[in-house]
Amino acid sequence: MAPCRLLVCHVKPPFCLCGHWPREQVLDIAPRLIYGPASSCADCIWHRQVESAYGFSHTSAPPIGRWSNVAGTDISDAEPSTARAKVSWIPRNFPSCNLGSTGAARHETIQTLVFVIAIPAAPANGSRVARVTVLAWALCTAVYTSIGLPALADEPCACSSPNGWQYGASLDVSYPLNFNFPENHLWRNRSTVPRHNELSPNMGMAYVGRKASPDSEWGIELAVQGGYDSREFAFLPGEPKLSGADTLRHVGLANVSYWAPKGDGLTLTAGLFSSFLGSEKLYAKDNVHYTRAWTSDYSPYAMFGVNAVYRMNKSVTLSGFVVNGYAHLSRPNDHPSYGLGLTFTPLPCVTFSHTLYAGPDQQRTDLEFWRYYLSNVMTWEDRQFSVTLTYDVGTENIADRPGAPRAFVMGGSVSIRWQFAPKKWYAAIRPEFYWDRNGRWTGSEQFVKAMTTTLDYAPFSDCEPRIFRNTHVRLEYRWDDSTGANGGFFRRGDSTPGVPGLTGSQHLIILGLLWTFDQRLS
């Protein structure tokens, strides 16, 4: 039998045993024709996932510091001619997932993943071409398989339980400086961060919940809230409000959910839940920027009704919902609205999301007066950078205007974040545009372009006590420019007695303080 050599490729950086693929997916592959020790990994579920996904064999509980072949035979002292393993994954410094005394999973990492390929030596009279071909095949196999490893990123560790009860609270306070100095202190046509040139308690929120999952089939979410941002976020311009809306606006979430073992998981939810439209949340703590984009403020932050989310596989998720309307605290009619969504994740760091909403949001409920709204979001993220692209478009015929003209709205944004100091600092920028041709969404016919820059600092991210770790100080500069028949922003002085004056642009400097406390029960 012809002798063989072992090609060992060290793949860095560390991989997380609990399925969290590191965001900086940099592969440093340094092939070496060497022998080396192996670690025991008989109980490692991650190792078994690699084996089942790619069909590779692995050593079965080899002695620490020894080599084993596919059959598990110790070959540490053998000559290369007896090393018959074709392909084997041998991790170095590969600890198994351990549970502490409280049952909380501890995330361990692989310091070095060693990819081993047995390269049969060419016959004594073999040509250089044969040797180069075999070596090139081995290297390409190592690189290709390493690139394919992120497919395992969303495989959960069997020893972790991330779906237990969770509770928490948050506080959002800011001082927005508006250089137009409007006497009414208002940001025209906006529902979030609406008051300027004063200390603004924009949001206070407390919640408790548990996600539906294979470990806990039933889930629940409940959140209560108050502040300036909770006043006008759930209403349609010019449409009647739901009875009791002034009280119900203080409820942020209130739903129950059930997980069913269909495909990779089917989750059914009923009640008040987070919206399927848009890329930003009502709470500034959940967003990259302090102020929201125009597309976010004029699409729902929450929905009331039922929804189903079906995960077909690791890459494709389908969703559908039936809700009481576009804005859940407005009541223009008693007819439901509908929606369908598709989320595609071709890579662990890339996600495409498309959601279509359709339903009547006027007193006339004929099909010709239905509102149609399509939200498209693409996100890309690694350890240092993240990019979110949003493009929304909507239309409906306006029943109460002469001739029932067709209204159009369109908006888009690109948010780019740079984490230049891990856990401490990041900077972000977001250019955007928004076109409301008929004023149906914003109440004013206008075309808006805007630019937002954000600097975020987390002073206590690695300090004690833990209750202050999620404290963020956020400094933001924002410029908005509005053109159109009725566009513009409030300024100092009245255009006519009792009518605030308008100007085409607005400059803001905002200093915000965000505090969040989250606690998970085992």
Secondary structure as UniProt FT lines:
FT   STRAND          4..11
FT   STRAND          15..16
FT   TURN            17..18
FT   STRAND          30..32
FT   TURN            42..43
FT   HELIX           45..54
FT   TURN            64..65
FT   TURN            70..71
FT   TURN            76..77
FT   HELIX           80..82
FT   STRAND          87..92
FT   STRAND          98..99
FT   TURN            101..102
FT   STRAND          105..106
FT   STRAND          109..110
FT   STRAND          112..120
FT   TURN            124..125
FT   HELIX           128..148
FT   HELIX           149..152
FT   TURN            153..154
FT   TURN            158..159
FT   TURN            162..163
FT   STRAND          166..178
FT   TURN            179..180
FT   TURN            183..184
FT   TURN            188..189
FT   STRAND          200..210
FT   STRAND          218..226
FT   HELIX           228..230
FT   TURN            233..234
FT   TURN            237..238
FT   TURN            243..244
FT   HELIX           245..248
FT   TURN            249..250
FT   STRAND          251..260
FT   TURN            263..264
FT   STRAND          266..274
FT   HELIX           284..286
FT   HELIX           294..297
FT   STRAND          302..311
FT   STRAND          316..323
FT   TURN            328..329
FT   STRAND          337..347
FT   TURN            348..349
FT   STRAND          350..360
FT   HELIX           367..369
FT   STRAND          370..381
FT   STRAND          385..397
FT   TURN            399..400
FT   TURN            402..403
FT   STRAND          406..421
FT   TURN            422..424
FT   STRAND          425..436
FT   TURN            440..442
FT   STRAND          446..457
FT   TURN            459..462
FT   HELIX           466..468
FT   STRAND          470..483
FT   TURN            485..486
FT   STRAND          489..496
FT   TURN            497..498
FT   STRAND          499..503
FT   STRAND          505..520
//
